[in-house]
Structures are given as C-alpha cells and as structure tokens.
C-alpha cells in the first residue's frame, strides 16, 4: 500500500500573481502540510490584494490537456478545484472528473471578495452539472451555499436544509463543509459545519481571528482540507485539522503587512 507521501493532489484553479490566492495559495498549502501538489491553470488574472482587475480564461482544450497529462503520470488521489471561470472549461473537465476514481474537493469560487464575478453568468448551470455533480466534497461559504442551493441562507438555521438539498441532488457528495466566517461577523466565535449523508452534523466553534490578512483564506482552507484528507483518509479529522491550521496561519500572519488591501496569508510561516 502506498504511503501518503507517495500520493499527489492536483489543484485546478486560477492564477493569482500576487501569490495570496488561487493556484499559488493551493501549492503553498500542500507544501507546508507535506503533500505533493500539481497544478492546472484555468484562468490568468490581473489582481493584487486590493482586488481583481481582469480575468483571461485559458482555452478549455488546453486546460483539459494539462489535467490529462498530470493524471496520466502522477499518482493523483485527490483533486481540488477552485476558480473554473467559464462554462467551456467546466464542460471540458466534466468527462475527466466523472471518470476520476479519487476524491474531488470543490471550492465553489464564483465571486471574488471584492465582488468581481469569477464565473461567467451563463456558466453556473454547466459548473453545477460538470464540476459540482462530480465532487465528493464541496466547501461553500454562506453566499456560495445560497447560490448552489438556489435558496436564501440568511442565518445558521437555514444551513441544514440548503445542504440537504445539495446532498439529495448530487449523489456523489460524501461531505459538505460550510465555512461560517461570514456568519454573524461581529461575534467573537466562528462556527464551521461538516455535513455527511446519514450522519449527525458536526459543528466546530472556535475563536474568530481578527486580522487584515484574509486574502486567499477560502482557497487555503479547501486545499488544507484536501491535503489532510489525503493524509488521514477521514473527513472528520481533515475538517478539524484544517480549521486548526487556518487559525494558526491567521494568527501567524496577523502581525505582518504585505499589500495595500486585504493582506495575504503567509503560508511559509506555518513551517
């Protein structure tokens, strides 16, 4: 039986030239957690810590070729998707992901933190049909959960029903992790949620980390979740360890100043 260090995780996502989010955050996370990571780029972006200025999608056929060549060569047991960008890319990836026998962690990156759309408006249906439908795990925040479930999620009481609608619609899903950082943002605690079919939900409450360095938190969390699952083969352990990792990384990054906007996480400090 192969050891975790003999396996790989592939991230399929957009590129952030400032290094705080996207492919760059994913690879940094994999590295500091001791997991080998490959990367297929779906979109180039012009952005920094103050926001996203422009997006240049990669041709769908070329995205597919990147993924196919990595899967044909490396021992990839986990795939993590981030920014898909276009319906064409979602469709191009659909057949590959449908046939992938490992774990697919989908971070539904639809809108940037500054409000810039990161998925073309007419592409949501294809994203749902070709990416979410093949996922074993999805990691939405409250806003993303409302979009995916097509229902308002104004408070924590609305979360279970929205999640159950996704589990019923997408039979491949084995876990839905809802990040609660945007829930009751003035509270001193944050609640994160793990839902699995036919199991009680797990709610983990932890202290809110107050910091300006929040650029790339969603990408980093989803990548940490995938990495820890590769290492532990447990959704519960991966969920709890990813939360602890994020809290530590936010604490370690808080006293540093990089960029003029929402500063990035300093992954290298996690060593």
C-alpha positions as CSV (number, residue, x, y, z in Angstrom):
1,X,0.0,0.0,0.0
2,X,1.3,3.4,-0.9
3,X,2.2,5.9,1.8
4,X,0.6,9.4,1.8
5,X,3.9,10.9,0.7
6,X,3.7,8.7,-2.4
7,X,0.4,10.2,-3.5
8,X,-0.3,13.6,-5.0
9,X,-3.1,16.2,-5.1
10,X,-3.9,18.2,-8.2
11,X,-5.3,21.7,-8.0
12,X,-7.3,23.0,-11.0
13,X,-7.8,26.7,-10.5
14,X,-7.0,30.3,-11.5
15,X,-3.6,32.0,-11.0
16,X,-3.1,35.0,-8.6
17,X,0.0,36.9,-9.5
18,X,0.1,38.4,-6.0
19,X,0.6,34.9,-4.6
20,X,-2.1,35.1,-2.0
21,X,-5.0,33.0,-3.5
22,X,-5.7,30.6,-6.3
23,X,-3.1,28.2,-7.6
24,X,-0.3,29.9,-5.6
25,X,-2.1,29.5,-2.3
26,X,-3.0,25.9,-3.1
27,X,0.6,24.9,-3.8
28,X,1.9,26.7,-0.8
29,X,-0.7,24.9,1.4
30,X,0.1,21.5,0.0
31,X,3.9,22.1,0.5
32,X,3.7,23.2,4.2
33,X,1.4,20.3,5.0
34,X,3.8,17.8,3.4
35,X,1.7,16.8,0.4
36,X,3.0,16.9,-3.2
37,X,0.9,19.2,-5.4
38,X,0.4,19.6,-9.2
39,X,-1.4,22.5,-10.7
40,X,-3.5,23.0,-13.9
41,X,-4.4,26.7,-14.6
42,X,-7.9,27.6,-15.7
43,X,-7.6,31.4,-15.8
44,X,-5.0,34.1,-15.6
45,X,-5.9,37.1,-13.5
46,X,-4.6,40.6,-13.1
47,X,-5.1,41.2,-9.3
48,X,-3.4,42.2,-6.1
49,X,-4.6,42.5,-2.5
50,X,-6.9,45.4,-3.4
51,X,-9.0,43.3,-5.9
52,X,-9.3,41.6,-9.3
53,X,-8.9,43.9,-12.3
54,X,-9.1,41.5,-15.2
55,X,-9.5,37.8,-16.0
56,X,-8.1,35.9,-19.0
57,X,-9.6,32.4,-19.3
58,X,-7.4,29.6,-20.6
59,X,-8.7,27.7,-23.7
60,X,-10.8,24.8,-22.5
61,X,-8.9,22.2,-24.6
62,X,-5.6,23.3,-23.1
63,X,-7.0,23.1,-19.5
64,X,-8.1,19.6,-20.3
65,X,-4.7,18.7,-21.7
66,X,-3.0,19.9,-18.6
67,X,-5.2,17.7,-16.4
68,X,-5.0,14.7,-18.6
69,X,-1.2,14.7,-18.7
70,X,-0.9,15.1,-15.0
71,X,-3.4,12.3,-14.3
72,X,-1.6,10.0,-16.8
73,X,1.7,10.4,-15.0
74,X,1.4,11.3,-11.3
75,X,-0.3,9.2,-8.5
76,X,-3.1,11.7,-8.0
77,X,-5.6,10.5,-5.4
78,X,-7.2,13.9,-4.7
79,X,-8.2,16.8,-7.0
80,X,-9.1,20.2,-5.7
81,X,-10.9,22.7,-7.9
82,X,-11.1,26.4,-7.4
83,X,-11.9,29.1,-10.0
84,X,-13.2,27.4,-13.1
85,X,-14.1,30.6,-14.9
86,X,-16.1,29.6,-17.9
87,X,-18.7,27.1,-19.0
88,X,-16.3,25.8,-21.6
89,X,-13.7,24.9,-19.0
90,X,-16.4,23.2,-16.8
91,X,-17.6,21.1,-19.8
92,X,-14.1,20.2,-20.8
93,X,-13.3,18.9,-17.4
94,X,-16.6,17.1,-16.9
95,X,-15.7,13.8,-18.5
96,X,-12.3,13.6,-16.8
97,X,-13.8,14.3,-13.4
98,X,-16.7,11.9,-13.9
99,X,-14.1,9.1,-14.5
100,X,-11.8,10.1,-11.7
101,X,-11.8,7.4,-9.0
102,X,-10.4,9.5,-6.2
103,X,-11.6,12.4,-4.1
104,X,-12.7,15.7,-5.7
105,X,-12.8,18.7,-3.4
106,X,-14.7,21.5,-5.0
107,X,-14.2,25.1,-3.7
108,X,-17.0,26.9,-5.5
109,X,-15.1,30.1,-6.4
110,X,-17.9,32.1,-8.1
111,X,-17.3,35.7,-6.8
112,X,-14.1,37.4,-5.5
113,X,-14.2,39.0,-2.1
114,X,-14.3,42.4,-3.8
115,X,-17.5,41.4,-5.7
116,X,-15.8,40.7,-9.0
117,X,-17.5,37.7,-10.7
118,X,-15.2,34.8,-11.2
119,X,-17.6,32.6,-13.2
120,X,-19.4,33.9,-16.3
121,X,-23.0,34.5,-15.6
122,X,-24.4,31.8,-18.1
123,X,-21.9,29.2,-16.9
124,X,-23.4,28.4,-13.5
125,X,-25.5,25.5,-14.8
126,X,-22.5,23.9,-16.5
127,X,-20.5,24.4,-13.4
128,X,-23.1,22.6,-11.4
129,X,-23.6,19.8,-13.9
130,X,-19.9,19.1,-14.7
131,X,-18.0,20.2,-11.5
132,X,-20.3,20.0,-8.5
133,X,-22.0,16.9,-9.8
134,X,-18.7,15.0,-9.8
135,X,-17.5,16.3,-6.4
136,X,-17.1,14.2,-3.3
137,X,-16.7,17.3,-1.1
138,X,-17.7,20.9,-1.5
139,X,-16.6,23.8,0.7
140,X,-19.0,26.8,0.2
141,X,-19.3,29.8,2.4
142,X,-22.8,31.1,3.1
143,X,-23.1,33.2,0.0
144,X,-21.8,30.3,-2.2
145,X,-24.2,27.8,-0.5
146,X,-27.1,30.1,-1.3
147,X,-26.1,30.2,-5.0
148,X,-25.5,26.4,-5.2
149,X,-28.8,25.5,-3.4
150,X,-30.8,28.3,-5.1
151,X,-32.2,29.3,-1.8
152,X,-31.6,32.2,0.7
153,X,-29.3,31.3,3.6
154,X,-29.7,34.3,5.9
155,X,-28.7,32.6,9.1
156,X,-27.4,29.3,10.6
157,X,-30.9,27.9,10.9
158,X,-31.2,27.8,7.1
159,X,-27.9,26.0,6.5
160,X,-29.1,22.3,7.1
161,X,-31.9,22.5,4.6
162,X,-29.8,24.1,2.0
163,X,-27.1,21.4,2.5
164,X,-29.6,18.6,2.4
165,X,-30.9,19.8,-0.9
166,X,-27.4,19.5,-2.4
167,X,-26.8,16.0,-0.9
168,X,-30.1,14.9,-2.4
169,X,-29.3,16.4,-5.8
170,X,-25.7,15.2,-6.1
171,X,-25.3,11.6,-5.0
172,X,-21.5,11.6,-5.3
173,X,-21.2,14.1,-2.4
174,X,-19.8,12.5,0.7
175,X,-19.3,15.7,2.7
176,X,-20.3,19.3,2.6
177,X,-18.2,21.7,4.7
178,X,-19.8,25.1,5.2
179,X,-17.4,27.8,6.4
180,X,-19.1,30.3,8.8
181,X,-16.7,33.2,8.8
182,X,-19.4,35.4,7.2
183,X,-22.0,34.3,9.7
184,X,-22.6,36.8,12.5
185,X,-19.4,38.6,11.7
186,X,-19.4,40.6,14.9
187,X,-19.4,37.5,17.1
188,X,-16.2,36.6,18.8
189,X,-16.6,33.0,17.7
190,X,-16.9,31.3,14.3
191,X,-18.9,28.2,13.6
192,X,-17.9,25.8,10.8
193,X,-20.1,22.9,9.7
194,X,-19.4,19.4,8.4
195,X,-22.4,17.5,6.9
196,X,-22.2,13.9,5.7
197,X,-25.1,11.7,4.4
198,X,-26.8,9.7,7.2
199,X,-24.6,11.1,9.9
200,X,-25.1,13.9,12.5
201,X,-23.7,17.2,11.5
202,X,-20.5,18.3,13.3
203,X,-20.3,22.0,14.3
204,X,-16.9,23.3,15.4
205,X,-16.9,26.7,17.2
206,X,-13.6,28.5,17.5
207,X,-12.4,32.0,18.3
208,X,-12.6,34.5,15.5
209,X,-9.1,35.7,14.3
210,X,-9.1,39.4,13.9
211,X,-6.7,40.4,11.1
212,X,-6.5,42.3,7.8
213,X,-4.6,39.4,6.2
214,X,-7.5,37.4,4.8
215,X,-6.7,37.2,1.1
216,X,-6.8,33.6,0.0
217,X,-8.5,32.1,3.1
218,X,-11.1,30.1,1.1
219,X,-8.5,28.7,-1.3
220,X,-6.2,27.8,1.5
221,X,-8.9,26.2,3.7
222,X,-10.2,23.9,0.8
223,X,-6.6,22.9,0.0
224,X,-5.8,22.2,3.6
225,X,-9.0,20.1,3.8
226,X,-7.9,18.1,0.7
227,X,-4.4,17.6,2.0
228,X,-5.4,16.5,5.4
229,X,-7.9,14.0,3.9
230,X,-5.1,12.6,1.8
231,X,-3.0,12.2,5.0
232,X,-5.8,10.8,7.3
233,X,-8.5,9.3,5.0
234,X,-11.0,10.9,7.4
235,X,-13.4,13.7,6.7
236,X,-13.8,14.4,10.4
237,X,-10.1,14.6,11.1
238,X,-9.4,16.6,7.9
239,X,-12.2,19.1,8.9
240,X,-10.9,19.7,12.4
241,X,-7.2,19.8,11.4
242,X,-7.9,22.2,8.6
243,X,-9.7,24.6,11.0
244,X,-6.8,24.4,13.5
245,X,-4.3,25.0,10.6
246,X,-6.2,28.1,9.4
247,X,-6.5,29.6,12.9
248,X,-2.7,29.1,13.4
249,X,-1.9,30.6,10.0
250,X,-4.2,33.6,10.5
251,X,-2.5,34.2,13.9
252,X,1.0,33.9,12.5
253,X,0.1,36.3,9.6
254,X,-1.6,38.9,11.6
255,X,1.4,41.0,12.6
256,X,2.8,41.3,9.1
257,X,1.9,43.9,6.5
258,X,2.0,43.0,2.8
259,X,0.0,44.8,0.2
260,X,-2.4,47.8,0.4
261,X,-5.6,45.8,0.7
262,X,-6.6,42.6,2.4
263,X,-3.2,41.2,3.0
264,X,-2.3,37.6,2.1
265,X,-1.8,34.7,4.4
266,X,1.9,34.0,4.9
267,X,2.0,30.3,4.3
268,X,5.7,29.9,4.8
269,X,5.3,30.9,8.5
270,X,3.3,27.6,9.1
271,X,6.6,25.8,8.9
